[in-house]
Amino acid sequence: MMPRCAWLLVVVLVPGLAAQVPGDSGAAQPAAPNAAEARELRAEVRERWKAHVRATLGLNDDQAAHLAATEQRFEAQR
């Protein structure tokens, strides 16, 4: 009786455990960007975020410059 129960557990559990292998979804994995691409993307995201914040808050040039200086000062802490 015990070997039969053990085989049943193997048959039931092994496919579920095999499905947990990372990267085995069958979908193609996107290529990781190189360092230059990553820097460009970060810069683009920062510029878009600055434009969004400026438009949302209705900042003028002086206020936007003050906010940029504050962000730069605290970026090192992040």
C-alpha positions as CSV (number, residue, x, y, z in Angstrom):
1,M,0.0,0.0,0.0
2,M,2.8,2.4,0.9
3,P,4.7,2.2,-2.5
4,R,1.4,2.8,-4.3
5,C,0.7,5.9,-2.2
6,A,4.3,7.2,-2.8
7,W,4.0,6.8,-6.6
8,L,0.7,8.6,-6.5
9,L,2.3,11.5,-4.6
10,V,5.2,11.6,-7.2
11,V,2.8,11.6,-10.1
12,V,0.7,14.4,-8.6
13,L,3.4,16.6,-7.1
14,V,6.3,16.5,-9.6
15,P,4.5,18.2,-12.5
16,G,3.5,21.1,-10.2
17,L,7.1,21.4,-8.9
18,A,8.5,21.4,-12.4
19,A,6.2,24.2,-13.3
20,Q,7.8,26.4,-10.7
21,V,11.1,26.6,-12.6
22,P,11.7,30.3,-13.3
23,G,12.0,31.3,-16.9
24,D,10.3,28.1,-18.0
25,S,7.1,29.8,-19.1
26,G,7.8,29.2,-22.8
27,A,7.6,33.0,-23.5
28,A,10.6,34.7,-24.9
29,Q,12.5,36.7,-22.3
30,P,13.3,40.3,-23.3
31,A,16.9,41.1,-23.6
32,A,18.3,43.2,-20.7
33,P,19.3,46.7,-21.8
34,N,22.9,47.6,-21.7
35,A,24.2,50.3,-19.4
36,A,24.0,53.1,-22.0
37,E,20.4,52.2,-22.9
38,A,19.5,52.0,-19.2
39,R,21.0,55.5,-18.6
40,E,19.0,56.9,-21.5
41,L,15.8,55.3,-20.3
42,R,16.3,56.7,-16.8
43,A,17.0,60.2,-18.2
44,E,13.9,60.0,-20.4
45,V,11.8,58.9,-17.4
46,R,13.2,61.7,-15.3
47,E,12.4,64.3,-18.0
48,R,8.9,63.1,-18.5
49,W,8.3,63.0,-14.7
50,K,9.6,66.6,-14.4
51,A,7.2,67.7,-17.2
52,H,4.3,65.9,-15.6
53,V,5.0,67.4,-12.1
54,R,5.4,70.9,-13.6
55,A,2.2,70.7,-15.5
56,T,0.2,69.1,-12.6
57,L,1.4,71.6,-10.1
58,G,1.3,74.6,-12.5
59,L,4.9,75.6,-11.7
60,N,6.6,78.6,-13.3
61,D,10.3,78.5,-14.3
62,D,11.6,79.7,-11.0
63,Q,9.5,77.2,-9.0
64,A,10.5,74.3,-11.4
65,A,14.2,75.3,-11.0
66,H,13.8,75.3,-7.2
67,L,12.2,71.9,-7.3
68,A,14.9,70.5,-9.5
69,A,17.6,71.7,-7.1
70,T,15.8,70.2,-4.2
71,E,15.4,66.9,-6.1
72,Q,19.1,66.8,-6.9
73,R,20.1,67.5,-3.3
74,F,18.0,64.6,-2.0
75,E,18.8,62.2,-4.9
76,A,22.0,61.2,-3.3
77,Q,20.1,59.9,-0.3
78,R,17.9,57.7,-2.5
